[in-house]
Amino acid sequence: MSGPVEGGAAAGRDLLQALRSGRIRDPRARLRAATDLLEGTFYQELFKAMRATVPEGGVLPGGGGRDVFEGLLDQHVADAAAARSAGGIGEALYRHFLGRVAGAPPEEGA
């Protein structure tokens, strides 16, 4: 899957802004964008939880700069993982909710 969040955090923010502003009008495209953003958020929270299990005092010194760096790194990796995950959570949610999207005829081969 090469989802809309491909390209990292900036692309994810652009996609969120496009959803909020109404620039994405097609119901299917809106659903795809929302599920891809949700998948990226899921991965980001997963990485944050995983990082919380690492003991303090690792290789890098602590501090605010490290926290910011780790947060940005997690966000970028999460967005990249979501963009490359064919058949992941975003795809499952998309297929689940597709039948409920008004004005969206069934996809071919689905």
Legacy VTK file of the C-alpha trace (Angstrom):
# vtk DataFile Version 3.0
C-alpha trace
ASCII
DATASET POLYDATA
POINTS 110 float
0.000 0.000 0.000
1.327 3.426 -0.744
-1.052 5.389 1.424
-1.461 9.112 1.747
0.818 9.274 4.780
3.790 8.198 2.683
6.495 10.772 3.105
6.395 11.123 6.868
4.922 13.527 9.361
4.623 16.510 7.007
2.556 14.475 4.571
0.393 13.258 7.461
-0.236 16.850 8.594
-1.045 17.901 5.026
-3.499 15.024 4.722
-5.167 15.914 8.013
-5.509 19.529 6.880
-6.999 18.379 3.553
-9.567 16.284 5.411
-10.502 19.097 7.785
-10.775 21.704 5.033
-12.944 19.528 2.804
-10.455 19.450 -0.081
-10.894 15.685 -0.226
-14.476 15.279 -1.350
-14.736 11.700 -2.568
-16.178 9.578 0.281
-13.821 6.694 -0.486
-10.778 8.944 -0.568
-11.851 10.546 2.728
-12.248 7.136 4.329
-8.864 5.973 3.002
-7.180 9.125 4.311
-8.792 8.800 7.728
-7.906 5.135 8.129
-4.316 5.732 6.999
-3.960 8.574 9.503
-5.414 6.381 12.228
-2.951 3.617 11.387
-0.051 6.069 11.622
-1.311 7.275 14.999
-1.619 3.683 16.202
1.997 2.956 15.258
3.166 6.168 16.903
1.475 5.236 20.183
2.887 1.720 19.910
6.418 3.072 19.493
5.911 5.483 22.394
4.795 2.608 24.640
7.732 0.483 23.518
10.180 3.324 24.181
8.744 3.741 27.699
9.965 0.225 28.511
13.621 1.110 27.816
15.523 1.822 31.048
16.837 5.348 31.632
20.541 6.059 31.213
21.041 4.538 27.775
23.668 5.492 25.208
22.404 9.040 24.640
22.233 11.613 27.416
18.706 12.527 28.497
17.032 15.886 28.398
14.458 17.837 26.457
16.341 17.598 23.178
16.391 13.825 23.367
12.674 13.695 24.134
11.859 15.924 21.158
14.138 13.921 18.874
12.628 10.600 19.979
9.087 11.924 19.524
9.828 13.166 16.012
11.627 9.945 15.144
8.702 7.864 16.385
6.259 9.958 14.363
8.313 9.651 11.178
8.854 5.900 11.554
5.167 5.396 12.403
4.022 7.266 9.300
6.493 5.362 7.126
5.384 2.028 8.615
1.727 2.851 8.010
2.443 3.880 4.416
4.195 0.600 3.685
1.897 -1.826 5.470
-0.215 -3.634 2.919
-3.096 -5.349 4.645
-2.482 -3.554 7.945
-4.858 -1.982 10.414
-5.648 0.925 8.082
-6.628 -1.428 5.255
-8.774 -3.551 7.591
-10.585 -0.468 8.871
-11.037 0.846 5.342
-12.642 -2.396 4.169
-14.800 -2.621 7.300
-16.220 0.892 6.981
-16.408 1.057 3.179
-19.911 -0.406 3.150
-21.067 2.361 5.480
-19.768 5.254 3.387
-22.647 7.067 1.736
-22.393 7.220 -2.019
-19.550 4.724 -2.282
-20.405 1.826 -4.577
-18.631 -1.478 -3.840
-15.067 -1.738 -5.094
-14.309 -4.145 -7.900
-12.882 -7.406 -6.628
-13.819 -6.665 -3.017
LINES 1 111
110 0 1 2 3 4 5 6 7 8 9 10 11 12 13 14 15 16 17 18 19 20 21 22 23 24 25 26 27 28 29 30 31 32 33 34 35 36 37 38 39 40 41 42 43 44 45 46 47 48 49 50 51 52 53 54 55 56 57 58 59 60 61 62 63 64 65 66 67 68 69 70 71 72 73 74 75 76 77 78 79 80 81 82 83 84 85 86 87 88 89 90 91 92 93 94 95 96 97 98 99 100 101 102 103 104 105 106 107 108 109
